[in-house]
Amino acid sequence: MHAYTEKIREAAQRLLADKKVDGVIGFRQGTIPMMSEPVFIRHADQVHQLTWNGFCGVNLANYLVKRKDRVAVVAKGCDSRNIVLQLQENQIRRDQLYILGAPCHGMVDRRKVWAFLKGRDPLQATEDGDSLRVSGRDFEEVVDRQAFLQDNCRICTHRNPVIYDELLGDPVPEQAGVDRYEDVRRVEAMGSEERWRYFEDLIASCIRCYACRNACPMCYCPTCFVDESRPQWVGKTLDPTDTRTFHLLRAIHMAGRCTDCGACERACPMGIAVRQFTKKLEKDIKELYGYEAGVVPEGRPPLDTYRPDDPQDFIK
Amino acid sequence: MNSWEPKIIAFLCNWCSYGAADLAGVSRLQYPVNIRVIRVPCSGRINPKFILAAFRHGADGVWVSGCHPGDCHYIEGNYYARRKFAVVKSLLEHTGLEPGRLHFSWISSAEASKFAETAREVVEAVRAVGPARHFIKTKPMWDDIEAPLKAACQAEVG
């Protein structure tokens, strides 16, 4: 059992007993291996369901938007940055939250493990430090956990929560020397037409299920632009133009707000690398305005403020 | 192809650039006729949706123009707009929109000659890129799909 599990259960027990919170949002064992699922604990006798492991990739900040009650929430580095943004954007108040900060070692990408198993059905997956043990009916594999991390976790530079009320363990060392924008630069080096085709291929399999939108903790408009019908900004068909319009507008809404938590890519049933859109924006915002989303609780988001001397070489 | 003329949607802010267009007309300044003007209250009103909608409806180019920074009728609308424009332009061009299709400018209501000059620049830039090929919604080509099927059926029947 992961050391955090005990801590989370203990904290949940204590907070619920002291009536400090109305509920605890955490993870429990999912019904299939490598899929921990979010759980809402409202009574002390349910606390034993709470767990922690390397498959808790879901961003729990998604469940905080516009809540009325007081909740405790388990937050990894990226989740805590989303909470900061939600506080900035007045989606929840700080006094409603009790944040159990979880210094994170990166989350395992179940798809990478499935690909590695080549069709063999995993029945159990357990972690032991840096190794990952996956076993099934007639096989057992022990692999290096690091090689199966989610793409965004590999390049993560904020593994420790930025705000919390209590930490579940000692802060982990941040990854040094990661090149966050290697893939963005690779696309930037292409010609215009080549880039068009690159993104055309990228989103070709999109079925417009909007799972990326729903999984995103920063998507909470009462009426999403895709549901607007008068005027209808995005066509509802699977035409490449409509799909691209959706992806572009979704990305633009994330400008200066995306923490690269990977929820969108994790949720995508077609395995589309939708982070390719948001990462470009993240890079631009960082280069133009020196801002990283959700790292400092003070201040305003970059598109909600300005400086008189902002760069404007592109304007005639 | 010789008859092709670029079609450009110009979003002009009511207080400056629209006034400049007006003044250019009153002053009998010549500029290309390829722009279709949409008047907006402020360049800060421009939502990236508008730009994408223009392209999707067949515009070859989009030009957004507002007051000079510091001269906004609403004090700071164009400052916010500027940040928005920077990321939108960058993202669209990153994902394959040709540079030269999307233009931004600051033109005050007294700068009629700058308006005419910029209109010429924008039209020439879009003309150089050519007719829009991306962002055009493709209709299913029923003939392409049906014709071979019909031919196959016909062949079977004899």
Interface residues (C-beta under 8 A of the other chain):
Chain A: V187 E188 S192 E193 E194 R195 W196 R197 Y198 F199 E200 F225 P231 W233 G235 T237 D239 P240 T241 D242 R244 T245 L248 L249 A251 I252 A255 G256 F277 K280 L281 D284 I285 L288 Y289 P302 L303 D304 Y306 R307 P308 D310 P311 Q312 F314 I315 K316
Chain B: P48 K49 L52 A53 R56 P69 G70 E76 Y79 Y80 R82 R83 K84 F85 A86 V87 V88 K89 S90 L91 L92 E93 H94 T95 G96 L97 E98 P99 H103 F104 S105 W106 T118 E121 H134 F135 I136 K137 T138
